[in-house]
Amino acid sequence: MTKRITLKINGMECPNCAMILEGIEDKLKGVKYAEASYRKTQLIVEYDESQLTDDQIKAEVKRMGYGVLEIF
C-alpha cells in the first residue's frame, strides 16, 4: 500500500539542497516519489509501506545531513 508523508526539514537552504533530498528516490527501495521545496523547507515522500517505514525515511534524511523537525 502506498503512503504519503510530508517532512519538515531543518538545514535545507537552497535549490541544490532540495535536489539532494529528492535523491532519496534512488537511495531507498520503495520510494515512489519525492518532492522537496527549500522555500517551504519540506520534503514530500510517497512510498510503499510494505518496504519502508517513516523511521527509515527519517534516518536516511539524517544520513544525508539534514534534520527532520516533524512529520505531517
Secondary structure as UniProt FT lines:
FT   STRAND          2..10
FT   HELIX           15..22
FT   HELIX           24..27
FT   TURN            29..30
FT   STRAND          31..37
FT   TURN            38..41
FT   STRAND          42..48
FT   TURN            49..51
FT   HELIX           54..63
FT   TURN            64..65
FT   STRAND          67..71
//
